[in-house]
Amino acid sequence: MWSRWQSWWQRGGAAIDDSRWIVLDVEASGLDAAHDRLLAIAAIGVHFADQRASIELGDSFEVVLRQPDAAAAPDKANILLHGIGVGAQRGGVDAKVALQAFADFVAEAPLVAFHAAFDRTLIERAADAALGRRLPNPWLDLEPLAAVLYPDVKARALDEWMAHFDVHCAVRHQAAADTLATAELLLKLWPRARTQMARPGFRAASRLAAQRRWVQP
């Protein structure tokens, strides 16, 4: 019982920097987050002041993780998708160093992604393996938040929401570009989200997103 309460406290009671949210995207060796390897992380800060949100390009992070020699040879189709070649994968940053640097960059900021379960699973597995722990930062999935805020929009995929809000991405399926597009989507959602929260902030946004199960697909 105590271990469950301790886990809850570590996740739900951890300090949150509500003035800075970290939007992120990952690249992986495949589409199975439970078994494939984390290849890269890109992240950017969205800062909040006077209930206004802005993307801070100078507050960004990007790393390619070095893949173990024993790892299976990278799939050519997978490389064509994300553009991280064999040389880049073999010459990346040591996983422990990369994950610690990411944890330091994130600090107490909450984490935001589109279809966040994929990114979260990969990062948690990698952090467990490299650091022996998971990041305590809470996560927000933009997909259910968008669905709750705009129930009449028949969109599910990131490309569909980007098209609806006229958000352009320089290179799809490239972590840094996808991260910037996701951050721009957050900015598009924020004005309407703010009007539906008594006290705008990350926890209030998370409660809004949790209403997704009551929204008809």
Residue, then its C-alpha position, 0 to 999 in steps of 0.5 A: m500500500w505504501s509503495r503505491w502511495q509513494s509512487w502517486w506522491q512522486r508523480g502527482g505531488a512533484a513540483i511543476d514549473d507551470s511557466r515552462w512546458i516541454v514539448l517533445d518528440v522522439e524517433a525510434s527503431g520501430l513502431d513498437a514502443a514496448h520493444d523498439r529502441l529510442l534513437a533520438i529526442a528533440a524538445i522545445g520549451v513553451h513559456f507562459a506569462d500572463q496566461r499567454a504562451s510562446i515558443e522559445l527557440g533558444d530553449s531547445f534540446e536535441v540528442v541522438l543516442r548511441q546504439p549498442d554494437a549488439a543491436a540489430a542492424p537498422d532497418k533501411a525503411n526506418i532510416l528513410l523515415h527519420g533520416i538517422g543513418v547507421g553512422a549517426q546511430r553508432g556515433g551518437v551520445d552514450a545513453k546515460v549521458a543523453l538521458q541525464a542531459f535530457a533530465d537536466f534540461v527538462a528540470e521541473a517542467p511538465l512534458v507534452a507530446f502528441h499521442a504521448a504514450f509512444d514517446r513516454t514509453l520509449i523515454e521511460r524504458a530508456a531512462d530505466a535502463a540507463l539511469g535506473r529511474r524514470l523522470p517524475n515529470p507529468w505528461l500531457d497528450l495533446e490529441p485528447l486535449a484537442a478533441v475535447l476543445y474542438p469536438d466538431v473537428k474530425a481529426r485524429a492524426l497530427d497531420e490532420w490537426m496540423a491541416h486544420f490549424d494551418v500548421h506547417c512542418a518543415v520535415r515530417h517524421q524528423a524529431a526537431a521539426d515534428t516537435l516545433a509543429t507540435a508546439e505550434l499546435l499547442l499554441k493554437l489550442w491554448p486560447r480556447a483551453r484558457t477560457q475553459m479553465a478557472r485557473p489556467g495551468f498544466r493540471a487544469a489542462s490535464r483535467l480537460a484532456a481527461q474528458r476525452r473519454w466522454v467525447q464521441p469519436 
